[in-house]
Amino acid sequence: MNLRRRSRAVGEVYTASLSDIMFFLLLFFLITSTMATPNVLKLLLPNAKSGTQSVKNPIAISVSEDLQYDINGNIIPADQVEAVLSKMIAGQPDPAAILKVDKTIQVQNLVDLLDIGNRLKIKMVLATQNSKQQ
């Protein structure tokens, strides 16, 4: 007696809906990855179109080409800049400073000044000149 069936059951996996699911997952991850960009550096970038200042009394720090530091109109020696700034920001909840640095000084001098501001938690904005005004 031959009890075998003539037709065998074939195991199949229908993948038509799987491609739709993968497409939607790809779209979801692409959209969320563009929205979730971490802020590596928090920068204060000046906006040329706005004429108002967000800070009421910013500290004006100027550095000339011969490395004379001027803080709000007072010439300060380079080794006393941090001490003078720490006294000026005492009691201010969100201190800010505008840096006016001559373009001929070395970058290291600017980085040293920014490092002082970082240690004292001062937001610093670098003042620039419009290239058309030269």
C-alpha positions in Angstrom: 0.0 0.0 0.0 1.2 3.3 -1.0 0.0 5.9 1.6 2.0 8.8 0.5 0.4 11.9 -0.8 1.0 13.2 -4.2 1.1 16.9 -3.3 3.6 18.1 -0.7 3.0 21.1 1.5 5.5 23.8 0.4 6.7 26.3 3.1 6.7 29.9 1.8 7.4 33.2 3.4 5.5 36.1 1.8 7.8 39.1 1.8 5.7 41.6 -0.1 4.7 43.4 3.1 8.2 43.2 4.5 9.5 45.6 1.9 6.8 48.1 2.8 7.7 47.8 6.5 11.5 48.3 5.8 10.7 51.4 3.6 8.7 53.0 6.5 11.4 52.2 9.0 14.0 53.7 6.7 12.0 56.9 6.4 11.4 57.0 10.1 15.1 56.8 10.9 16.1 59.3 8.3 13.7 61.9 9.6 14.6 61.3 13.3 18.3 61.4 12.6 18.1 64.8 11.0 16.0 66.2 13.8 18.2 64.9 16.6 21.5 66.6 15.7 23.4 67.2 19.0 24.8 70.7 19.6 28.5 69.9 20.0 29.5 73.6 20.5 27.1 76.2 21.8 28.0 79.3 19.9 26.6 82.8 20.0 26.5 83.9 16.4 25.6 87.5 15.8 22.7 88.2 13.5 23.4 91.0 11.1 19.7 91.7 10.5 18.7 92.4 14.1 19.5 95.8 15.5 18.7 95.0 19.2 21.0 93.6 21.8 19.8 90.6 23.9 22.1 91.5 26.8 21.6 94.8 28.6 25.2 95.6 29.7 27.8 93.6 27.8 31.4 94.0 28.7 33.5 95.5 25.9 36.9 93.8 25.6 39.3 95.3 23.0 42.7 94.0 22.1 45.0 96.2 20.0 47.8 95.0 17.7 50.4 95.6 20.4 48.4 93.4 22.9 46.9 96.2 25.1 43.8 95.0 26.7 41.0 97.5 27.1 38.0 96.5 29.3 35.1 99.0 29.2 37.5 101.9 28.5 40.2 100.9 31.1 43.6 99.6 29.9 44.4 96.5 31.9 47.7 94.5 31.9 47.4 91.1 30.3 48.0 89.2 33.6 45.2 91.0 35.4 42.4 90.5 32.7 40.9 87.4 34.5 40.8 89.1 37.9 39.2 92.3 36.5 36.6 90.3 34.6 35.7 88.2 37.6 35.1 91.3 39.7 33.0 92.9 36.9 30.7 89.8 36.5 30.1 89.3 40.2 26.4 89.2 40.8 25.4 89.1 37.1 23.2 86.1 36.3 24.2 85.8 32.6 27.3 87.8 31.8 28.3 88.5 28.2 31.2 90.2 26.5 31.8 91.7 23.1 35.4 91.0 21.8 36.9 93.6 19.6 40.2 92.1 18.5 42.6 93.5 15.9 42.9 91.2 12.9 46.7 91.2 13.0 47.1 89.5 16.5 47.9 85.8 16.7 45.1 83.3 17.2 46.7 82.1 20.4 46.1 85.4 22.1 42.4 85.3 21.1 42.2 81.7 22.3 43.7 82.7 25.7 41.0 85.4 26.0 38.3 82.9 25.1 39.7 80.4 27.7 39.4 83.1 30.4 35.8 83.7 29.4 35.1 79.9 29.4 36.5 79.6 32.9 34.4 82.5 34.2 31.3 81.3 32.3 31.0 84.4 30.2 29.3 84.3 26.8 31.5 85.9 24.3 30.7 87.3 20.9 33.4 88.3 18.4 32.7 91.7 16.8 33.5 91.8 13.1 33.5 94.4 10.4 31.4 94.2 7.3 33.7 93.5 4.3 32.0 96.2 2.2 33.0 98.9 4.6 36.7 98.6 4.1 
